[in-house]
Amino acid sequence: MRIFHIHQGNATELAALPSQPPAAGFYWISCTRAAFGEQLGLVQAALQATTGLQLVDLHVSDLLNAQLPSHYDYTSQYDLLVFRRLAATGHGAAPSSSPPAPTHTAAPSAPAAPPERMSGPPVLRRIDTSPVGFAVFDQVLLSVHPSDCAVRDAYASRLLAAARGDARGDAQRDPRPGSSSLGRLPTSPADLMMRVVNLIVDGYLDLRRELSRQLDHWQAELLKPRARFANWSALLEARLALHQLDEICEDQNTAVQDWIDAVETWPEPETPVLQRELDLLKVRSRDVLEHIERVVHHVRRLEQSTETAVQMHFSVQSNRTNDIMRTLTALTAVFLPLNLIAGIFGMNFEFIPLVHKQDGFWWAMGSMTVIAVGLIALFWRKRYLARTGQH
C-alpha cells in the first residue's frame, strides 16, 4: 500500500493511512487487491476520517472482483470507475526506481488471483487484462491495482520526480497564483485518476508495433506461394484473442464515456481557477476516450487484415489448383490423339494400313510427333502451359 499527499504543487509519500482531512490538496491511497481485502477495515476507517464517507458493500465487491469488466458507477458522495488494463508483462511501464514504499500489512498476503491472459501468439499471451478500480472522493482517490501492476509504481515515480523538480524550481517560479507547475501535477482526485487511466491505455498503444509485426509475419506465411501453412489453430486463437480485446476496449469506451457524461453534469465552479481545472479534466477525459478509440480501431484493423490474409491464402491456393488442373488437362489433350493412334494400330485385325510395311513404324511415330508438337505449340500460344507468375 502506498499513500501520497498531493498539495500546492508538491507530492509527499506518507508512512501510514491518514486520520484527518487534508488541510490542502488531496490524498491518493493506492493498494493491491489482496491488501485491500485484508485491510478493508483500516481503509474504510481512513475514508471515514478523511471524507466522512465509506464505500458501499457493492462497490467493495466490485473492487475485489478480479474478473469485472470495465464500467462506471456513482453515488451522491463519490464516483467509481473500474478499468481493465491492457498492459503486456515486460512491455508496460518501467518499474519505479525509487526505494520500496512502506507497506502496511496486518497479515500475510493472500495469493492474488491469476490475471486473465490471452491466447494466440506470444504477444497476445503476455497481455494482462486485470481490472484496476478507482473510487473518487472530493479529497481522496482510492485505487485498487493487481499485485503486479507496474503502472501505479511508474506514475508514483513520475509524481515524486515532478514534486522534486517543483521544489528545486520554487526560487525561480513566479509567485502569482496559478503560476506553479500544477499543470505537471494532478489538481484533483479525478484528474489523477484520468492520468493513471491514460497511462494504462498508452501502455497498450505501445504494443501495436509488436502485435502488428506478429500478425504481419503470419500474413506473409499465408501468402507464400510454395509454402504450406499448417498453424491454423494458433491463427484461430489469435483471431479469438483479438475479438476479446475488441470487447474489452468497447467496455472501456463505454465506461469512460459514462464518466464524461457524469462530469458534464457537475455544477459550474465558482472561481476561474476551479473552472480551468474542470475544463482541463474534461479535455483529459476526452483525450483518454480518443486513445481508447484508437485502440479499438487498431484491433479491428488487425482483425480485418487477418481475415483478408486468410481469404487471399485460399484464393492463392485455388489459383494454384486451377493452374495445375489446366496444365494436366493440356497434357491430357496432347496425349489423347497419340493414345488414339496407338490404340488403332493395336487392334487385332490382319489387314491394317502400314502394319506390314517396312517404314510403317516410322510413319506412325512421325505423325504422332507432329501431332504432339503441334498441340503443344497451340496450347503454349494460348498460354495453357505458361506460368501465370508469382502469387
Secondary structure, 3 states (H helix, E strand, C coil): CEEEEEECCEEEEECCCCCCCCCCCEEEEEEEHHHHHHCHHHHHHHHHHHHCCCCCHHHHHHHHCCCCCCEEEECCCCEEEEEECCEECCCCCCCCCCCCCCCCCCCCCCCCCCCCECCCCHHHHCEECCEEEEEECCCEEEEEECCCCHHHHHHHHHHHHHHHHHHHCCCCCCCCCCCCCCCCCCCCHHHHHHHHHHHHHHHHHCCHHHHHHHHHHHHHHHCCCCCCCCCHHHHHHHHHHHHHHHHHHHHHHHHHHHHHHHHHCCCCCCCHHHHHHHHHHHHHHHHHHHHHHHHHHHHHHHHHHHHHHHHHHHHHHHHHHHHHHHHHHHHHHHHHHHHHHHHHHCCCCCCCCCCCCCCHHHHHHHHHHHHHHHHHHHHHHCCCCCCCCCC
